[in-house]
Amino acid sequence: MAKTAIIIGASGLIGSKLLNLLLESRAYDSVISLARKRVQNKHPQLVQELVNFNQPETYLPFIKGDVIFCCLGTTQKQTPNKDDYYKIDHDYPVDLAHAALNNGVNDFHFISAVGADPFSSNFYLRTKGEAERDLKKVGLPTLHIYEPSLLTGRKRKKRLGERIATIVMTIINPLLMGGLKKYQSIDGAIVAKAMFNQSLKNKQGVFIYTTDRIKKRA
């Protein structure tokens, strides 16, 4: 039986790859994209709804389906204000999870980051850690948390620091073995494929995937 997927953040690196997988799959007969602006994809199975995540009443009517993929995320350059940053990386996903639970959408997928820790002194990792912690408290039947390391695969022009990091990680990746594999860089398309694959399995519980585990499930 075909299912309905809800995707938030379909214009991002992982979200755009995941959207294509969903639209190409026979497993999903409807894909709902919730965003502030439309993506360029045109497909008979794609429904695009323009929403404001600061106003839950704009998106609550559309939280109806089988699975939610939360691919929201920002950068310090895009969102220098820490309060706004926290909203995007913490508040919106947690609010969406509560909406999913209330509307009977039982399968929730969230993109976090390796090293996420609610007690970290690093603002980014602390925010992701607090998001993971609070998502677990919602009580969803199925929660998948993905903790990739450095993401690669962007086609748009990269920032200098990102280009350098990508080059460095290409050299270092083969040296990161055993317990260090989770720190290897990973292409966003691989994360998207793992998310898609896991959404097809009827599992219940909380599942956390670091980079090495994501690659195995892609």
Buried (B, 14 or more C-beta within 10 A) or exposed (E): EEBBBBBBBBBBBBBBBBBBBBBEBEBBEBBBBBBEEBBEBEEEBBBBBEBEBEEBEBBBEBBBBBBBBBBBBBEEEEBEEEEEBBBBBBBBBBBBBBBBBEBEBBBBBBBBBBBBBBEBEEEBBBBBBBBBBBBBEBEBBBBBBBBBBBBBBBEEEEEEEBEEBBEEBEEEBEEBEEEEBBBBBBBBBBBBBBBBEBBEEEEEEBBBBBBBBBBEBB
